[in-house]
Amino acid sequence: MSQGKLTVLHVVEGFDKGAVENWLLRTFLYSKEKEDSINWIFLCYGNSDEAKLKLLREKGATVWESPVKVSKIISFWIFLRSVVSRTKPDIVHAHHDYLSGLYMIGLLGAPIKKIVQVHNTDRDLPIRPGHKKRISFWISEFALKCCVDEIIFISNVVRDYFFEKSFVPNSYKVLYYGVQQPREIKDAKKILKSKFGVKRDEFVILFVGRLNPVKNPIKFLQILAVLKSQGIKFKGILLGEGNLKPELKRLAKILNLQKELINVGFTREVSLFYQGSDIFLFPRVKHPVEGLGLTVVEAQMNGARVLTSDGVSHEVTLPGSMIRFLDSELPNENWADHLIEMLHTTFSYNIENADLASFSLSQSLKAYLKMYNSL
């Protein structure tokens, strides 16, 4: 412990667009502003946004960038141990689910506490199928059982999945991500409609997420096509990037949605889109279940109506929000009926005084600090 503060080394992929790293960045900045009771160290092994690394360093964090990828496990062990030897952390907090077990083995004998955080319902390792992968899983689970002091799950869904597929740890906790209370954007609907040329009598239907099969943007477009066939006037906005982008462009043409669909890509103005839209539509596939569904939390806290699937846990529901969960396999016509009903239901939400419950950034930080100090 340095100068009365705990030193925590977080092992992460990289500070780019990943949800885990961006949550950590938010938490770090909030901690420096409100608590400043931890010495923060980050070890990154993947690509990072240089502006984010600069911000971390300017605010007092120590950042190490690994010269080797985590897939080169022996070399990564050596680098990790050298960082631990130089920085002398009280705790190493790893964020790579099962992969964390493989490199935690490299810290055997080190006089530190070890935490692994499980963020996904995905029992996998980035290794080709075969004997090597099976052996790596055995080593990983052995390390998680025997070499780790605490396992954290980001939701009850992730915890239950882990228990079913692996084992019940001796010591574990469920701790949610913390989210920053947003500021209400005055005239958000008017600003968003003006920005994209949306007519006053058109609804704005929003999708936020990676454009991949799991997030199911194809069903989003299919539901929009049903709405158009029923004479509903709208603009559908896709906020995200991913490998389905070319296919979605082709599908929009087939469904005759070129005039209704707006593909924005990646943006930092997410709150404007949540607050400026009439409904957030997220028809994610049912399996695998979303680890948490942070976009669904963010949509609610920004006052958006939310129509999502049972691929997202009900535990993301915020008090006072308007949210509905449907079977992802229901016909598109059923989804369209629910969406229309929600659009015509009066709803108001006090954004700046919303009850974020366990997702409050202050409550989340307190829970993590309590956990760190209890080890």
Sequence and secondary structure as in RCSB ss.txt:
>XXXX:A:sequence
MSQGKLTVLHVVEGFDKGAVENWLLRTFLYSKEKEDSINWIFLCYGNSDEAKLKLLREKGATVWESPVKVSKIIS
FWIFLRSVVSRTKPDIVHAHHDYLSGLYMIGLLGAPIKKIVQVHNTDRDLPIRPGHKKRISFWISEFALKCCVDE
IIFISNVVRDYFFEKSFVPNSYKVLYYGVQQPREIKDAKKILKSKFGVKRDEFVILFVGRLNPVKNPIKFLQILA
VLKSQGIKFKGILLGEGNLKPELKRLAKILNLQKELINVGFTREVSLFYQGSDIFLFPRVKHPVEGLGLTVVEAQ
MNGARVLTSDGVSHEVTLPGSMIRFLDSELPNENWADHLIEMLHTTFSYNIENADLASFSLSQSLKAYLKMYNSL
>XXXX:A:secstr
 BTTBEEEEEEES SSS HHHHHHHHHHHHHHHHT  EEEEEEE S   HHHHHHHHHTT EEEE SS TTSHHH
HHHHHHHHHHHH  SEEEE SHHHHHHHHGGGTT SSEEEEEE  S    SS SSHHHHHHHHHHHHHHHHS SE
EEESSHHHHHHHHHHS   SSEEE    B      TTHHHHHHHHHT  TT EEEEEES SSTTT HHHHHHHHH
HHHHTT  EEEEEE   TTHHHHHHHHHHTT TTTEEE  S S HHHHHHHSSEEEE   SSS  SS HHHHHHH
HTT  EEEETTS GGG  TT  EEEE TTS HHHHHHHHHHHHTS     GGG   GGGBHHHHHHHHHHHHHH 
